[in-house]
Amino acid sequence: MEAKQLQKGAQAKIASTGQIVEVKRVSNHGFSVVRFQTGGDYMILNDRLETLEKEEVQH
């Protein structure tokens, strides 16, 4: 299994729905606590999350 680079405070995408969430807490036991943009904190399995690559902005 590939280790994901989930970090507290980062944004991630739920793979099945495409929703963007904020990572509040990452556990070593395979799940994270995330906050939805509409409100509420929930536990979700890490394998259900995808990390978001930040695009570089060129001026």
C-alpha positions as CSV (number, residue, x, y, z in Angstrom):
1,M,0.0,0.0,0.0
2,E,1.3,3.4,-1.0
3,A,1.7,5.9,1.9
4,K,-0.4,9.0,1.3
5,Q,1.0,12.4,2.2
6,L,-2.0,13.5,4.3
7,Q,-1.1,16.4,6.6
8,K,-3.1,18.3,9.1
9,G,-4.5,21.5,7.6
10,A,-4.2,20.3,4.1
11,Q,-7.0,19.8,1.6
12,A,-8.0,16.4,0.3
13,K,-10.6,15.1,-2.0
14,I,-13.0,12.2,-1.2
15,A,-12.4,9.7,-4.0
16,S,-16.0,8.5,-4.4
17,T,-17.8,11.9,-4.4
18,G,-15.1,14.4,-5.4
19,Q,-15.9,16.6,-2.4
20,I,-13.0,18.8,-1.1
21,V,-12.4,18.5,2.6
22,E,-9.9,20.0,5.1
23,V,-7.8,17.4,7.0
24,K,-8.1,18.2,10.8
25,R,-6.3,15.2,12.2
26,V,-4.4,12.2,10.8
27,S,-4.2,8.9,12.7
28,N,-1.6,6.2,12.4
29,H,-4.5,3.7,12.5
30,G,-5.7,4.3,8.9
31,F,-8.3,7.1,9.3
32,S,-8.4,10.9,9.4
33,V,-10.8,13.5,10.8
34,V,-11.9,15.8,8.1
35,R,-14.1,18.9,8.0
36,F,-16.6,19.4,5.2
37,Q,-17.0,22.8,3.6
38,T,-20.7,22.7,4.6
39,G,-19.7,22.1,8.2
40,G,-19.1,19.2,10.5
41,D,-16.1,17.0,11.4
42,Y,-16.2,13.3,10.4
43,M,-13.9,10.3,10.5
44,I,-13.0,8.8,7.2
45,L,-10.7,6.0,6.1
46,N,-7.4,7.3,4.6
47,D,-7.8,5.0,1.5
48,R,-11.0,7.0,0.7
49,L,-9.1,10.3,0.4
50,E,-6.9,11.6,-2.4
51,T,-4.3,14.3,-1.8
52,L,-4.6,17.5,-3.8
53,E,-1.6,18.7,-5.7
54,K,-1.2,22.5,-5.4
55,E,-0.7,24.1,-8.7
56,E,2.1,26.6,-9.0
57,V,1.0,30.0,-10.0
58,Q,3.2,31.9,-12.4
59,H,2.9,35.7,-12.6
